[in-house]
């Protein structure tokens, strides 16, 4: 019986869930000499799939613009399916918000750099992310909102 209570944390699969590249102003904008601005947005989402099975998705949106015209827009979702059982409830947030995204994120970084380069642009490398600091900041913000 004690064996059933052992904590379980396993990766079932990591996969590319969604990927798109848009170049709405090509080819004219490719002749521009001005350096584009780059805006990068990241997000993490966890969705229960079955008992003890969770899908964690890390999303990136990379948009480059010259003035108000888009050079390219990349939207990517990298996901992982994780088996998580017999963990204390107070540890689940950290597992889903830190451990799982840290496993999935390197795949997302590679796919985003690859699709941008295949689109004919110099690769945009997403920075390393400290998911623990990001998670702690979100927790502090949530605690601050509750305290008000």
Backbone as a printed PyTorch tensor [residue, N CA C, xyz], in Angstrom:
tensor([[[  0.8070,  -1.2070,   0.0000],
         [  0.0000,   0.0000,   0.0000],
         [  0.8500,   1.2720,   0.0000]],

        [[  1.9720,   1.2420,   0.6750],
         [  2.8270,   2.4200,   0.7470],
         [  3.3050,   2.8250,  -0.6440]],

        [[  3.4400,   1.8600,  -1.5440],
         [  3.9150,   2.1370,  -2.8870],
         [  2.9650,   3.0770,  -3.6300]],

        [[  1.6610,   2.9280,  -3.4020],
         [  0.6760,   3.7860,  -4.0580],
         [  0.8370,   5.2470,  -3.6490]],

        [[  1.3670,   5.5050,  -2.4830],
         [  1.4620,   6.8640,  -1.9740],
         [  2.7430,   7.5750,  -2.3950]],

        [[  3.6530,   6.8640,  -3.0490],
         [  4.8910,   7.4970,  -3.4940],
         [  4.5690,   8.5880,  -4.5060]],

        [[  5.2320,   9.7440,  -4.3890],
         [  5.0060,  10.8180,  -5.3570],
         [  5.4570,  10.3850,  -6.7500]],

        [[  4.7140,  10.8340,  -7.7640],
         [  5.0320,  10.5370,  -9.1570],
         [  5.0880,  11.8540,  -9.9240]],

        [[  6.1810,  12.0610, -10.6550],
         [  6.3170,  13.2060, -11.5570],
         [  7.0660,  12.7030, -12.7820]],

        [[  6.3360,  12.5450, -13.8940],
         [  6.9260,  12.0080, -15.1080],
         [  6.4610,  12.7930, -16.3230]],

        [[  7.3690,  12.9390, -17.2740],
         [  7.0030,  13.5390, -18.5600],
         [  6.4560,  12.4160, -19.4340]],

        [[  5.2500,  12.6060, -19.9280],
         [  4.6730,  11.6320, -20.8630],
         [  5.0680,  11.9790, -22.2980]],

        [[  5.0330,  13.2860, -22.6100],
         [  5.3360,  13.7190, -23.9780],
         [  5.5160,  15.2350, -24.0030]],

        [[  6.4160,  15.7030, -24.8590],
         [  6.5720,  17.1310, -25.1510],
         [  6.2930,  17.2890, -26.6390]],

        [[  5.4670,  18.2630, -26.9990],
         [  5.0860,  18.4100, -28.4030],
         [  4.7810,  19.8550, -28.7590]],

        [[  4.9090,  20.1560, -30.0440],
         [  4.5780,  21.4670, -30.5830],
         [  3.0870,  21.4810, -30.8660]],

        [[  2.3580,  22.2970, -30.1200],
         [  0.8990,  22.3110, -30.2170],
         [  0.3950,  23.2500, -31.3200]],

        [[  1.0840,  24.3730, -31.5010],
         [  0.6440,  25.3600, -32.4880],
         [  1.8360,  26.2200, -32.8680]],

        [[  1.9340,  26.5700, -34.1500],
         [  3.0240,  27.4210, -34.6200],
         [  2.5600,  28.1540, -35.8590]],

        [[  2.7160,  29.4830, -35.8520],
         [  2.3720,  30.2420, -37.0510],
         [  3.3680,  31.3750, -37.2550]],

        [[  3.6100,  31.6930, -38.5180],
         [  4.4640,  32.7980, -38.9250],
         [  3.6900,  33.6100, -39.9410]],

        [[  3.5720,  34.9010, -39.6830],
         [  2.8930,  35.7960, -40.6250],
         [  3.8470,  36.9090, -41.0300]],

        [[  3.8480,  37.2270, -42.3200],
         [  4.6230,  38.3450, -42.8660],
         [  3.6680,  39.2030, -43.6980]],

        [[  2.7760,  39.9350, -43.0490],
         [  1.7080,  40.6150, -43.7870],
         [  2.1690,  41.7220, -44.7280]],

        [[  3.3670,  42.2750, -44.5120],
         [  3.8130,  43.3910, -45.3470],
         [  4.9810,  43.0370, -46.2610]],

        [[  5.2210,  41.7360, -46.4310],
         [  6.2990,  41.2980, -47.3280],
         [  5.7670,  41.3330, -48.7600]],

        [[  6.5760,  41.5870, -49.7370],
         [  8.0210,  41.7560, -49.6640],
         [  8.4830,  43.1920, -49.4330]],

        [[  7.6070,  44.1760, -49.5670],
         [  8.0280,  45.5840, -49.5070],
         [  8.7860,  45.9220, -48.2200]],

        [[  8.3020,  45.4380, -47.0850],
         [  8.9250,  45.8180, -45.8130],
         [ 10.3330,  45.2270, -45.6710]],

        [[ 10.6190,  44.1710, -46.4220],
         [ 11.9460,  43.5510, -46.3570],
         [ 13.0270,  44.4520, -46.9520]],

        [[ 12.6210,  45.4590, -47.7140],
         [ 13.5770,  46.3920, -48.3110],
         [ 13.8850,  47.5670, -47.3920]],

        [[ 13.1520,  47.6920, -46.2940],
         [ 13.3900,  48.7710, -45.3280],
         [ 14.7730,  48.6220, -44.7050]],

        [[ 15.4390,  49.7340, -44.4560],
         [ 16.7730,  49.7110, -43.8480],
         [ 16.7180,  49.8810, -42.3290]],

        [[ 15.6100,  50.3930, -41.8410],
         [ 15.4620,  50.6620, -40.4020],
         [ 15.4160,  49.3640, -39.5990]],

        [[ 15.9970,  49.4090, -38.3920],
         [ 15.9620,  48.2440, -37.5070],
         [ 14.5550,  48.1070, -36.9170]],

        [[ 13.9880,  46.9110, -36.9380],
         [ 12.6500,  46.7310, -36.3600],
         [ 12.6980,  46.6680, -34.8310]],

        [[ 11.5840,  47.0180, -34.2130],
         [ 11.4340,  46.8050, -32.7650],
         [ 10.9100,  45.3820, -32.5780]],

        [[ 11.2880,  44.7790, -31.4590],
         [ 10.8800,  43.4000, -31.1830],
         [ 10.1080,  43.3880, -29.8720]],

        [[  8.9260,  42.7690, -29.8910],
         [  8.1030,  42.6130, -28.6950],
         [  7.8760,  41.1230, -28.4720]],

        [[  8.2050,  40.6430, -27.2760],
         [  8.0610,  39.2250, -26.9530],
         [  7.1610,  39.0840, -25.7330]],

        [[  6.1140,  38.2660, -25.8750],
         [  5.1860,  37.9830, -24.7780],
         [  5.2190,  36.4850, -24.4930]],

        [[  5.2730,  36.1260, -23.2140],
         [  5.2790,  34.7150, -22.8220],
         [  4.1330,  34.4330, -21.8700]],

        [[  3.6360,  33.2050, -21.9060],
         [  2.5810,  32.7940, -20.9870],
         [  2.7010,  31.3220, -20.6670]],

        [[  2.1610,  30.9380, -19.5050],
         [  2.1540,  29.5410, -19.0720],
         [  0.7300,  29.1900, -18.6670]],

        [[  0.2800,  28.0090, -19.0930],
         [ -1.0650,  27.5610, -18.7530],
         [ -1.0120,  26.0720, -18.4180]],

        [[ -1.7870,  25.6620, -17.4210],
         [ -1.8740,  24.2430, -17.0480],
         [ -3.3300,  23.8160, -17.1130]],

        [[ -3.5740,  22.6750, -17.7760],
         [ -4.9270,  22.1610, -17.9420],
         [ -4.9690,  20.6890, -17.5540]],

        [[ -5.8580,  20.3130, -16.6170],
         [ -5.9970,  18.8810, -16.3020],
         [ -6.5340,  18.1320, -17.5230]],

        [[ -5.9570,  16.9490, -17.7960],
         [ -6.3680,  16.1390, -18.9310],
         [ -7.1560,  14.9240, -18.4470]],

        [[ -6.6440,  14.2890, -17.4050],
         [ -7.2750,  13.1260, -16.7880],
         [ -6.7800,  13.0790, -15.3510]],

        [[ -7.2300,  12.0990, -14.5920],
         [ -6.7970,  11.9930, -13.2090],
         [ -5.2780,  11.8200, -13.1470]],

        [[ -4.5840,  12.7940, -12.5510],
         [ -3.1350,  12.7210, -12.4070],
         [ -2.3590,  13.0950, -13.6550]],

        [[ -3.0420,  13.5290, -14.7080],
         [ -2.3910,  13.9090, -15.9700],
         [ -2.7230,  15.3740, -16.2610]],

        [[ -1.6610,  16.1660, -16.5180],
         [ -1.8240,  17.5970, -16.7440],
         [ -1.0510,  17.9980, -17.9990]],

        [[ -1.6700,  18.8600, -18.8010],
         [ -0.9760,  19.4490, -19.9430],
         [ -0.5210,  20.8460, -19.5260]],

        [[  0.7730,  21.1140, -19.6730],
         [  1.3220,  22.4380, -19.4020],
         [  1.7840,  23.0240, -20.7280]],

        [[  1.2810,  24.2230, -21.0470],
         [  1.5790,  24.8790, -22.3140],
         [  2.3280,  26.1810, -22.0530]],

        [[  3.4300,  26.3630, -22.7570],
         [  4.1680,  27.6250, -22.7140],
         [  3.9540,  28.2820, -24.0770]],

        [[  3.4870,  29.5260, -24.0580],
         [  3.1400,  30.2530, -25.2750],
         [  4.0820,  31.4330, -25.4570]],

        [[  4.5140,  31.6520, -26.6940],
         [  5.3310,  32.8260, -27.0200],
         [  4.7200,  33.5350, -28.2210]],

        [[  4.6910,  34.8630, -28.1350],
         [  4.2940,  35.6940, -29.2650],
         [  5.4560,  36.6540, -29.5110]],

        [[  6.0080,  36.6030, -30.7130],
         [  7.1260,  37.4640, -31.0790],
         [  6.6650,  38.3190, -32.2550]],

        [[  6.6690,  39.6360, -32.0490],
         [  6.2460,  40.5400, -33.1180],
         [  7.3440,  41.5700, -33.3480]],

        [[  7.7190,  41.7250, -34.6170],
         [  8.6740,  42.7670, -34.9780],
         [  7.9530,  43.7730, -35.8610]],

        [[  8.2790,  45.0520, -35.6190],
         [  7.6330,  46.1300, -36.3690],
         [  8.6620,  47.1580, -36.7980]],

        [[  8.3910,  47.7840, -37.9290],
         [  9.0930,  48.9920, -38.3320],
         [  8.0160,  50.0620, -38.3800]],

        [[  8.1780,  51.0740, -37.5460],
         [  7.1440,  52.0780, -37.3090],
         [  5.8840,  51.3450, -36.8410]],

        [[  4.7690,  51.4430, -37.5640],
         [  3.5560,  50.7440, -37.1180],
         [  3.2230,  49.5560, -38.0200]],

        [[  4.1930,  49.1430, -38.8430],
         [  3.9600,  48.0390, -39.7870],
         [  4.6680,  46.7750, -39.3110]],

        [[  3.9500,  45.6660, -39.2920],
         [  4.5050,  44.3930, -38.8480],
         [  5.4720,  43.8340, -39.8890]],

        [[  6.6720,  43.4620, -39.4260],
         [  7.6270,  42.7690, -40.2820],
         [  7.2670,  41.2840, -40.2600]],

        [[  7.2220,  40.7110, -39.0390],
         [  6.7230,  39.3460, -38.8930],
         [  6.1290,  39.1580, -37.5090]],

        [[  5.2420,  38.1820, -37.4360],
         [  4.5800,  37.8150, -36.1940],
         [  4.6500,  36.2960, -36.0790]],

        [[  5.2070,  35.8230, -34.9740],
         [  5.2710,  34.3860, -34.7050],
         [  4.4700,  34.1180, -33.4380]],

        [[  3.5880,  33.1310, -33.5150],
         [  2.8600,  32.6620, -32.3410],
         [  3.1340,  31.1760, -32.2190]],

        [[  3.5960,  30.7650, -31.0290],
         [  3.9580,  29.3640, -30.8340],
         [  3.4610,  28.8750, -29.4800]],

        [[  2.9980,  27.6160, -29.4650],
         [  2.5820,  26.9510, -28.2220],
         [  3.3020,  25.6110, -28.1510]],

        [[  4.1120,  25.4610, -27.1390],
         [  4.8080,  24.2040, -26.8890],
         [  4.1720,  23.6090, -25.6430]],

        [[  3.8400,  22.3390, -25.6900],
         [  3.1390,  21.7260, -24.5680],
         [  3.8430,  20.4620, -24.1050]],

        [[  3.5420,  20.1070, -22.8840],
         [  4.0150,  18.8540, -22.3220],
         [  2.8850,  18.1950, -21.5630]],

        [[  2.8490,  16.8770, -21.6270],
         [  1.8890,  16.1170, -20.8340],
         [  2.6840,  15.4910, -19.6890]],

        [[  2.2360,  15.7610, -18.4790],
         [  2.9360,  15.3080, -17.2850],
         [  2.0170,  14.4530, -16.4290]],

        [[  2.5820,  13.3890, -15.8820],
         [  1.8700,  12.5960, -14.8790],
         [  2.3440,  13.0860, -13.5220]],

        [[  1.4000,  13.5700, -12.7310],
         [  1.7190,  14.1180, -11.4110],
         [  0.7270,  13.5230, -10.4230]],

        [[  1.2440,  12.7060,  -9.5070],
         [  0.3700,  12.0380,  -8.5350],
         [  0.9950,  12.0760,  -7.1390]],

        [[  0.1140,  12.0720,  -6.1540],
         [  0.5120,  11.9300,  -4.7480],
         [  1.4600,  13.0220,  -4.2620]],

        [[  1.3040,  14.2250,  -4.8060],
         [  2.0810,  15.3550,  -4.3140],
         [  1.1910,  16.2020,  -3.4240]],

        [[  1.7600,  16.7880,  -2.3710],
         [  0.9550,  17.6710,  -1.5270],
         [  0.3780,  18.8230,  -2.3620]],

        [[ -0.8480,  19.1820,  -2.0940],
         [ -1.5440,  20.2120,  -2.8580],
         [ -0.7700,  21.5330,  -2.8620]],

        [[ -0.0940,  21.8490,  -1.7420],
         [  0.6300,  23.1210,  -1.6630],
         [  1.8850,  23.1340,  -2.5470]],

        [[  2.2930,  21.9920,  -3.0970],
         [  3.4400,  21.9300,  -4.0100],
         [  3.0210,  21.9420,  -5.4820]],

        [[  1.7490,  21.7180,  -5.7410],
         [  1.2810,  21.6140,  -7.1270],
         [  1.5020,  22.9050,  -7.9200]],

        [[  1.2450,  24.0440,  -7.2890],
         [  1.4260,  25.3220,  -7.9890],
         [  2.8520,  25.4960,  -8.4810]],

        [[  3.8080,  25.1820,  -7.6220],
         [  5.2170,  25.3260,  -7.9960],
         [  5.6020,  24.3180,  -9.0790]],

        [[  5.0860,  23.1040,  -8.9900],
         [  5.3890,  22.0960, -10.0190],
         [  4.8560,  22.5680, -11.3750]],

        [[  3.6070,  23.0270, -11.3970],
         [  2.9780,  23.4480, -12.6550],
         [  3.5110,  24.7860, -13.1600]],

        [[  3.9320,  25.6480, -12.2350],
         [  4.3790,  26.9860, -12.6240],
         [  5.8810,  27.1240, -12.7980]],

        [[  6.6560,  26.1570, -12.2870],
         [  8.1190,  26.2440, -12.3790],
         [  8.7090,  25.0250, -13.0810]],

        [[  8.5270,  23.8440, -12.4940],
         [  9.1980,  22.6360, -12.9960],
         [  8.7620,  22.2790, -14.4130]],

        [[  7.4660,  22.2310, -14.6640],
         [  6.9720,  21.8420, -15.9880],
         [  7.3710,  22.8500, -17.0700]],

        [[  7.1740,  24.1620, -16.8550],
         [  7.5930,  25.1140, -17.8960],
         [  9.0960,  25.0670, -18.1770]],

        [[  9.9120,  24.7940, -17.1460],
         [ 11.3580,  24.7030, -17.3710],
         [ 11.7050,  23.5480, -18.2950]],

        [[ 10.9260,  22.5030, -18.2740],
         [ 11.1580,  21.3520, -19.1560],
         [ 10.7010,  21.6720, -20.5830]],

        [[  9.5650,  22.3470, -20.7270],
         [  8.9560,  22.6130, -22.0340],
         [  9.6340,  23.7710, -22.7720]],

        [[ 10.0690,  24.7910, -22.0400],
         [ 10.5580,  26.0390, -22.6370],
         [ 11.7250,  25.8780, -23.6180]],

        [[ 12.7300,  25.0540, -23.3510],
         [ 13.8290,  24.9350, -24.3310],
         [ 13.3430,  24.4660, -25.7110]],

        [[ 12.3440,  23.6230, -25.7550],
         [ 11.7760,  23.1840, -27.0350],
         [ 11.1170,  24.3640, -27.7510]],

        [[ 10.4020,  25.1830, -26.9860],
         [  9.7510,  26.3650, -27.5490],
         [ 10.7980,  27.3250, -28.1150]],

        [[ 11.8610,  27.5720, -27.3690],
         [ 12.9240,  28.4750, -27.8300],
         [ 13.4820,  28.0150, -29.1770]],

        [[ 13.7650,  26.7300, -29.2760],
         [ 14.3230,  26.1910, -30.5140],
         [ 13.3690,  26.3110, -31.6800]],

        [[ 12.1060,  26.0050, -31.4520],
         [ 11.1110,  26.0800, -32.5280],
         [ 10.8830,  27.5110, -32.9960]],

        [[ 10.8670,  28.4730, -32.0640],
         [ 10.6670,  29.8780, -32.4420],
         [ 11.8640,  30.3770, -33.2550]],

        [[ 13.0750,  30.1090, -32.7940],
         [ 14.2660,  30.5410, -33.5330],
         [ 14.2820,  29.9090, -34.9250]],

        [[ 13.9180,  28.6420, -35.0130],
         [ 13.9220,  27.9200, -36.2860],
         [ 12.9150,  28.4980, -37.2810]],

        [[ 11.6820,  28.7500, -36.8380],
         [ 10.6530,  29.2350, -37.7680],
         [ 10.9890,  30.6510, -38.2500]],

        [[ 11.5790,  31.4740, -37.3760],
         [ 11.9600,  32.8340, -37.7830],
         [ 13.0690,  32.7630, -38.8340]],

        [[ 14.0380,  31.8990, -38.6100],
         [ 15.1330,  31.7470, -39.5660],
         [ 14.6330,  31.1690, -40.8910]],

        [[ 13.7310,  30.2000, -40.8280],
         [ 13.1680,  29.6240, -42.0540],
         [ 12.3260,  30.6520, -42.8130]],

        [[ 11.8250,  31.6670, -42.0980],
         [ 11.0720,  32.7360, -42.7420],
         [ 11.9640,  33.7520, -43.4430]],

        [[ 13.2870,  33.5610, -43.3280],
         [ 14.2140,  34.4510, -44.0300],
         [ 14.7730,  35.5690, -43.1760]],

        [[ 14.6130,  35.4670, -41.8710],
         [ 15.0750,  36.5160, -40.9590],
         [ 16.2080,  35.9970, -40.0880]],

        [[ 17.0090,  36.9160, -39.5510],
         [ 17.9830,  36.4770, -38.5500],
         [ 17.2090,  35.9090, -37.3500]],

        [[ 17.6960,  34.8400, -36.7380],
         [ 16.9320,  34.2340, -35.6490],
         [ 16.7830,  35.1830, -34.4630]],

        [[ 15.6350,  35.1340, -33.8470],
         [ 15.3960,  35.8420, -32.5880],
         [ 15.4680,  34.7720, -31.5060]],

        [[ 16.4210,  34.9070, -30.6120],
         [ 16.5770,  33.9100, -29.5550],
         [ 15.8650,  34.4020, -28.2990]],

        [[ 14.8920,  33.6460, -27.8540],
         [ 14.2070,  33.9800, -26.6190],
         [ 15.1900,  33.8150, -25.4660]],

        [[ 15.1590,  34.7440, -24.5370],
         [ 16.0660,  34.7030, -23.3930],
         [ 15.7230,  33.5310, -22.4790]],

        [[ 16.7070,  33.1170, -21.6970],
         [ 16.4340,  32.1340, -20.6530],
         [ 15.4500,  32.7630, -19.6790]],

        [[ 14.5490,  31.9800, -19.1590],
         [ 13.5390,  32.4770, -18.2340],
         [ 13.7370,  31.8070, -16.8810]],

        [[ 13.7130,  32.6150, -15.8320],
         [ 13.7400,  32.0770, -14.4770],
         [ 12.2840,  31.8980, -14.0610]],

        [[ 11.7640,  30.7000, -14.2970],
         [ 10.3510,  30.4540, -14.0090],
         [ 10.0590,  30.5300, -12.5100]],

        [[ 11.0640,  30.2570, -11.6720],
         [ 10.8370,  30.3680, -10.2330],
         [ 10.5900,  31.8220,  -9.8540]],

        [[ 11.4170,  32.7420, -10.3620],
         [ 11.2240,  34.1650, -10.0650],
         [  9.8880,  34.6520, -10.6200]],

        [[  9.5310,  34.2000, -11.8280],
         [  8.2640,  34.5890, -12.4450],
         [  7.0860,  34.0930, -11.6030]],

        [[  7.1750,  32.8550, -11.1490],
         [  6.1180,  32.2640, -10.3270],
         [  5.9990,  33.0010,  -8.9920]],

        [[  7.1410,  33.2690,  -8.3550],
         [  7.1190,  33.9650,  -7.0610],
         [  6.5420,  35.3720,  -7.2060]],

        [[  6.8580,  36.0380,  -8.3110],
         [  6.3160,  37.3780,  -8.5600],
         [  4.7910,  37.3200,  -8.7260]],

        [[  4.3090,  36.3040,  -9.4630],
         [  2.8660,  36.1520,  -9.6460],
         [  2.1840,  35.8620,  -8.3090]],

        [[  2.8150,  35.0470,  -7.4700],
         [  2.2510,  34.7280,  -6.1620],
         [  2.1930,  35.9750,  -5.2770]],

        [[  3.2580,  36.7770,  -5.3220],
         [  3.3020,  38.0120,  -4.5240],
         [  2.2320,  38.9890,  -4.9920]],

        [[  2.0480,  39.0930,  -6.3030],
         [  1.0050,  39.9720,  -6.8390],
         [ -0.3780,  39.4960,  -6.4150]],

        [[ -0.5980,  38.1900,  -6.4880],
         [ -1.8970,  37.6330,  -6.0760],
         [ -2.1310,  37.8600,  -4.5940]],

        [[ -1.0980,  37.6860,  -3.7680],
         [ -1.2310,  37.9170,  -2.3280],
         [ -1.5020,  39.3940,  -2.0510]],

        [[ -0.8690,  40.2790,  -2.8060],
         [ -1.0880,  41.7180,  -2.6390],
         [ -2.5080,  42.1070,  -2.9920]],

        [[ -3.0840,  41.4790,  -4.0030],
         [ -4.4540,  41.7890,  -4.4120],
         [ -5.4420,  41.2780,  -3.3590]],

        [[ -5.1400,  40.1320,  -2.7560],
         [ -6.0160,  39.5780,  -1.7360],
         [ -5.9730,  40.4500,  -0.4690]],

        [[ -4.7940,  40.9820,  -0.1440],
         [ -4.6210,  41.7640,   1.0790],
         [ -5.3410,  43.1300,   0.9910]],

        [[ -5.5830,  43.5980,  -0.2080],
         [ -6.2030,  44.9330,  -0.3650],
         [ -7.6650,  44.9460,  -0.0290]]])
